[in-house]
Each structure stands twice: as C-alpha cells, then as structure tokens.
Amino acid sequence: MAAPKKGRGPAGGQSRPGRALAFILIAMVALTGGMFLSGHTTPRLGIDLAGGTSITLEAKNQPGKPNAINKTNMATAVSIIERRVNGLGVSEAEVQTQGDRNIIVNIPKGTNSKQAQEQVGTTAQLYFRPVLTVTGGEPTPTGSASPSASGTGKASATPSAKASDPDTASDPKSTPSASATTQGRAVTGALKKDATPTPGASDSAKTSGTPAATPTPDAATAALEKKFTELDCSDKSARATAGDGVKPEDPTVACSSEGDAKYLLGPAEVSGTDVDDAKAQFDQQRGIWLVSMEFTDKGSKKFQTITKKLSTQQSPMNQFAISLDGEVVSAPQVNETLSGSAEISGSFTQQSAEDLANVLSYGALPLSFQEQSVTTVTAALGGEQLKAGLIAGAIGLALVVIYLVAYYRGLALIALLSLAASGVLTYTIMALLGPAIGFALNLPAVCGAIVAIGITADSFIVYFERVRDEIREGRTLRPAIERAWPRARRTILVSDFVSFLAAAVLFLVTVGKVQGFAFTLGLTTLLDVVVVFLFTKPLMTLMGRTKFFASGHPWSGLDPKRLGAKPPLRRSRRVNAPTDHPKEA
C-alpha cells in the first residue's frame, strides 16, 4: 500500500491565497478608477436628500366609463408617467400610487425637473379629426359679426413629406364675416355633409359599441351649434375644457393651441394608439422643428383612407386637425392620399417638439388626471436626517470595532480590513449604478447600508469562532484555519441567503423608498459573500503563517491557554504485556 504524500494540506485548504487577494484588489482598483473616469464620484441622491418637486395627481372619472379608475389603469398610468420622465433623463424619479385614485410623482432637483413636471399629468389623448368648419377664436354675440372662413390658425402641420405647404392655408381673418345665425347654419350644414360613414369612424364605433355615422339629432346639433358659437378660445380654461365629455366617435368643438381659431371637428379617424413612434426633428430646409410620427400597420391604413377622402373635399373640409388633449395643435390641408407617416409642424421650439414626441412615444394615459398639489421639497430636512443616520452608523461601527478589539484582539485587524474592503466596493458600485441604472441613494438606502455592517461583521465572527473551536480541540493554527473554513462557509452562505431572500421579496412587493432599503440590503449581502470568500479567508490564511498568530501570542486572539485548549492530540503507542516464561530447572 502506497504511503500518503507529504506536504498536502487538509481538504478545503487554500494553497495560493495571494491569487484571491490580488483578484479582489484589482477589482477594487478598477471600480475606483471607473468611478473617477466617469466623473461620478458620489452616489446620486434621492429627493429626500437632494430636494426636488413632489406632485400629487388625482384620477378623474371619464364620460361613459364609470369603472375606468381601477388597479390596472392606475398601474398602466404609473408605468407611462415613469417612462415619460425617464425619457427626459430624470431617471431617479419616483412614481407610485397612493390609495385608489392618487399618483405621487417625486422628481429630484435637476435640469429637466421642470420639463418633467409639465409632462407627468399630460393625458396625451391624440386624435386626427376632419375639420368641418373653422372661425376666429372669439365668441359671437347675437347680431354681431364674426369672422368665418376656411383655413388654419397660426399652428399648421404637414401630415407627410408630400403634403401641401401650411403657408398655403388661408387666414381666418381675411375671410368674409358671418352672423351668429350664419355660423349656426354652417355648423348644421357641415354636420349633414359629414353624416356619410367613413372607415375610420366605423372602426371607432365598433370599438366603443356606439354607431358613429348616424345623423346627429336636432337637439344635439343645436347644442353643438350653441357651444361652437359661444366658445371663447381666448379663455385658457374654456380652451382646455372645450372637448370634455366628448367621445372619439362624436363630432366636437375645439380651439387651436394658441387660442386664435376655433374648430368644428368630425369624428376621430386616427388615434394616438395608432402611432408607433414619434421623434423631434429639425428641418434644415424650412428651418423649423417638427415631430415625425410612424403609424402602425392598422393606423397606416386608417390614415390612408381618410386622407384619400379629404383630398377630394373643398376647404376647409380638406383639413385634418391634429387634436392633443382637446386642443388643435395643427390643421394642415390634405391634397393627396398619404400613408405610413406624418409630420406635425408649427411654432415648435426644440423643447416643445421633444415634449410632444416624448408623450406620443410612450402613449396616452388611460385616465385623466388633475394636479392636486405641487410641493417643493428642500434638502435641509433630508440632510439633517442623513446627518443623524450617519452619526448613528458611526456610533454603531465604533461599538463593533471596540467589541472586536476587546474580544478578538489581533483578529480584529482582519475584520477591520474586511469591513474596509466591503465599504470600498459598496461605495464605488453605488456611485456607478447612478448613471448606469438610475439608482438614487435615499434615507432608507442609507439605513440598509448601516444594517449591512452587522451582517458583514457577523460573517467574520462565525469564521473566527470556528477557528477558535479547532484550537480548543488541540490543533495548531494553520490546520485549524483550513478545517474551520468548510463549516463556517456553510453557515455564512445559509445566513446570507436568508438575508438576500428577504431583501429580494421586500424589493418585489414594495414601491418607492422602501425599495431603496431592499436594494441596498441585497447588494451588500452579495458583497459580503464576495469579501468573505476572496478577502477574509485568504487574508486569514496569510496571517496564520506569521509568527505573531501562529505562536498564539496573547494579543493575537488565538492564545491556546486563554481559549482553554486541550493537550495536543497524539497517537498512543501500543505496549505488549510481558510474558512470563517458566524457568528451566
């Protein structure tokens, strides 16, 4: 039988601890260098630490949809608002529901916070409606004159690259005047002309269950005539509420976004849900900003059908009003059949074009919201709480250090170096996660990092106690370090798995700031495993080779006498009992 080879360590031993230490040190240097090179040397701060704006939105009931406010629509609205805000680069914004009908939007202070505030509650209900008639924006008192004509207001658009130039549209102010009675007759005549069903209106009717092509009853026509005549588009509130309560398949009245023209519009032929993508672009030839849209396959067919019909009409019934949240942003003339894409042009600035493209790209909100409150949050209160939290964390860390030094003596050096390595990894990763995934450090996240100190220290204590147990059994330090590691490793992994599982569940079932606590707790738990395996254990192996620890110095924390070690285990020799031989006579 072959004799066992000498020089081979115990099972589970680590013959080259320097490799693991080199690997984790290189990782720490790389993360630190990446942090400085990226210019993000500090973690992003949440609204409670950096300050910002908190907006409360309340969902409103919609006409004909009494059950529209439900969990599904509220969750969809939260998702759309969050994507809109993130699309502006404010990735650390928090969007969450409160109660059954409120949504809270927290936007940290930043360059795009004001722009995001303007978009969070925008319903973005987009419809393409044929123009039946258009006049100036002022109301028409009985017996007085009012401009009445075809054409568009200042805002204009080009439904496609081949559409007619908006400048060819006539000015409402240059057309003959008409009395209120004449306007009423024009409304009635326009509604009768529009009674012919169109494919787009039929599709809308099928969706809603309400026929869109039936002739308008006299009472409804009279009410619409009155509303159109009395509408004052110079009044911002009247302009914003002109189309409230109107279904997409019904005719309606609307104002231009600038309030200088009012429109009588037919049923919606194309909706915002038919838009596949929207982008803000600068037209070099015309020197203007515009929004280009690409339709879905279904939307492209609808757009082609209605533009074919409009191209055969006389002005103003050859105009296509693009209505956003009840206001006409543009009303271009259509002279030929178009399909596939459209361009909205007008008096856009770069920001307004990007805003419109952003809300169209991420879709319309399924509910209408009213802004209940807008609160400016200062960082002073959060800064005081952060200061108090950091003081509490420093006190806790100091107590941990005192305990380690008093109880483990020299072993405390290994624990402190491991805590420092864990701190460097945690800080650099948090700083890099800010621009990478929008992670923002808030007060609960700071609490999670403080709690992680105890989790990390607990892993060191488990391993140290296993080593001391082996020494109490009479083994020398180097075998004790290797024999203690497998048992300590299992305990550490089980403990960290439980902590990570709790953090993961908490992250999935909660929203808002509590997720920051769960994320930080989960991150530091994973880093604890990395540090213990790649730093603490290799460092302990190297320290065990030094004379200070190997000799059991009283200040090493591994003195066999202080630990009550048993005598060294030795093999007992087998002694043969003497045999009595009878003496020969």
Order of alpha helices (4+ residues) and beta strands (2+ residues): alpha-alpha-beta-alpha-beta-beta-alpha-beta-beta-beta-alpha-alpha-alpha-alpha-beta-beta-beta-beta-beta-alpha-beta-beta-beta-alpha-beta-alpha-alpha-alpha-alpha-alpha-alpha-alpha-alpha
